[in-house]
Amino acid sequence: MKKRMYRFFIDYEKEERWVNDMADRGWNLKKTVVGYFVFEKGTPGQYIYRNEFINRKSKDYFEFLDEMHIECVSKFGGWAYYRKSKSEG
């Protein structure tokens, strides 16, 4: 089951909190593009999400994320959403 929602945030921290609140209710982020979010039904509280401005990040930084089992969910412009299993911290 998928849920598509339109929300526009000026404050990226507020946006991140909202995405994590959705995840706590069992809606895992699958894709996002400015103001448009696609969630998929999953296990409540399975993931922790973070959004980050990734322009000018080095290759080493992305390798570090891979080593830490941090998955890139969606990228648009200079922003990306990452997630990690909540059980791993």
Contact map, one row per residue, 1 for C-alpha under 8 A:
11100000000000000000000000000000000000011000000000000000000000000000000000000000000000000
11110000000000000000000000000000000001111000000000000000000000000000000000000000000000000
11111000000000000000000000100000000001111000000000000000000000000000000000000000000000000
01111100000000000000000000000000000111100000000000000000000000000000000000000000000000000
00111110000000000000000000000000000111000000000000000000000000000000000000000000000000000
00011111000000000000000000000000001110000000000000000000000000000000000000000000000000000
00001111100000000000000000000000001110000000000000000000000000000000000000000000000000000
00000111110000000000000000000000011100000000000000000000000000000000000000000000000000000
00000011111101100000000000000000001000000000000000000000000000000000000000000000000000000
00000001111100000000000000000000000000000000000000000000000000000000000000000000000000000
00000000111111100000000000000000000000000000000000000000000000000000000000000000000000000
00000000111111110000000000000000000000000000000000100000000000000000000000000000000000000
00000000001111111000000000000000000000000000000000000000000000000000000000000000000000000
00000000101111111100000000000000000000000000000000000000000000000000000000000000000000000
00000000101111111110000000000000000000000000000000000000000000000000000000000000000000000
00000000000111111111000000000000000000000000000011100000000000000000000000000000000000000
00000000000011111111100000000000000000000000000000000000000000000000000000000000000000000
00000000000001111111110000000000000000000000000000000000000000000000000000000000000000000
00000000000000111111111000001000000000000000000010000000000000000000000000000000000000000
00000000000000011111111100000000000000000000001110000000000000000000000000000000000000000
00000000000000001111111110000000000000000000000000000000000000000000000000000000000000000
00000000000000000111111111110000000000000000000000000000000000000000000000000000000000000
00000000000000000011111111111000000000000001111100000000000000000000000000000000000000000
00000000000000000001111111100000000000000001111000000000000000000000000000000000000000000
00000000000000000000111111100000000000000001100000000000000000000000000000000000000000000
00000000000000000000011111110000000000001111110000000000000000000000000000000000000000000
00100000000000000000011111111000000000111111000000000000000000000000000000000000000000000
00000000000000000000011001111100000000111100001000000000000000000000000000000000000000000
00000000000000000010001000111111000011110000000000000000000000000000000010000000000000000
00000000000000000000000000011111000011110000000000000000000000000000000011000000000000000
00000000000000000000000000001111100011100000000000000000000000000000000011000000000000000
00000000000000000000000000001111111111000000000000000000000000000000000001110000000000000
00000000000000000000000000000011111110000000000000000000000000000000000000110000000000000
00000001000000000000000000000001111100000000000000000000000000000000000000010000000000000
00000111100000000000000000000001111110000000000000000000000000000000000000000000000000000
00011111000000000000000000000001111111000000000000000000000000000000000000000000000000000
00011110000000000000000000001111101111100000000000000000000000000000000000000000000000000
01111000000000000000000000001111000111110000000000000000000000000000000000000000000000000
01110000000000000000000000111110000011111000000000000000000000000000000000000000000000000
11100000000000000000000000111100000001111100000000000000000000000000000000000000000000000
11100000000000000000000001110000000000111110000000000000000000000000000000000000000000000
00000000000000000000000001110000000000011111010000000000000000000000000000000000000000000
00000000000000000000000001100000000000001111110000000000000000000000000000000000000000000
00000000000000000000001111100000000000000111110000000000000000000000000000000000000000000
00000000000000000000001111000000000000000011111100000000000000000000000000000000000001000
00000000000000000000001101000000000000000111111100000000000000000000000000000000000011100
00000000000000000001001100010000000000000000111110000000000000000000000000000000001111000
00000000000000000001001000000000000000000000111111000000000000000000000000000000001111000
00000000000000010011000000000000000000000000001111100000000000000000000000000000111100000
00000000000000010000000000000000000000000000000111110000000000000000000000000000111000000
00000000000100010000000000000000000000000000000011111000000000000000000000000011110000000
00000000000000000000000000000000000000000000000001111100000000000000000000000011110000000
00000000000000000000000000000000000000000000000000111110000000000000000000000111000000000
00000000000000000000000000000000000000000000000000011111100000000000000000000111000000000
00000000000000000000000000000000000000000000000000001111100000000000000000000110000000000
00000000000000000000000000000000000000000000000000000111110000000000000000000000000000000
00000000000000000000000000000000000000000000000000000111111011000000000000000000000000000
00000000000000000000000000000000000000000000000000000001111111000000000000000000000000000
00000000000000000000000000000000000000000000000000000000111111100000000000000000000000000
00000000000000000000000000000000000000000000000000000000011111110000000000000000000000000
00000000000000000000000000000000000000000000000000000000111111111000000000000000000000000
00000000000000000000000000000000000000000000000000000000111111111100000000000000000000000
00000000000000000000000000000000000000000000000000000000001111111110000000000000000000000
00000000000000000000000000000000000000000000000000000000000111111111000000000000000000000
00000000000000000000000000000000000000000000000000000000000011111111111000000000000000000
00000000000000000000000000000000000000000000000000000000000001111111111000000000000000000
00000000000000000000000000000000000000000000000000000000000000111111110000000000000000000
00000000000000000000000000000000000000000000000000000000000000011111110000000000000000000
00000000000000000000000000000000000000000000000000000000000000001111111000000000000100000
00000000000000000000000000000000000000000000000000000000000000001111111100000000011100000
00000000000000000000000000000000000000000000000000000000000000001100111110000000011100000
00000000000000000000000000000000000000000000000000000000000000000000011111100001111000000
00000000000000000000000000001110000000000000000000000000000000000000001111100001111000000
00000000000000000000000000000111000000000000000000000000000000000000000111110001110000000
00000000000000000000000000000001100000000000000000000000000000000000000111111111100000000
00000000000000000000000000000001110000000000000000000000000000000000000001111111000000000
00000000000000000000000000000000000000000000000000000000000000000000000000111110000000000
00000000000000000000000000000000000000000000000000001110000000000000000000111111000000000
00000000000000000000000000000000000000000000000000111110000000000000000000111111100000000
00000000000000000000000000000000000000000000000000111100000000000000000111110111110000000
00000000000000000000000000000000000000000000000011110000000000000000000111100011111000000
00000000000000000000000000000000000000000000000011110000000000000000011111000001111100000
00000000000000000000000000000000000000000000001111000000000000000000011110000000111110000
00000000000000000000000000000000000000000000001110000000000000000000111000000000011111011
00000000000000000000000000000000000000000000011100000000000000000000000000000000001111111
00000000000000000000000000000000000000000000111100000000000000000000000000000000000111111
00000000000000000000000000000000000000000000010000000000000000000000000000000000000011111
00000000000000000000000000000000000000000000000000000000000000000000000000000000000111111
00000000000000000000000000000000000000000000000000000000000000000000000000000000000111111
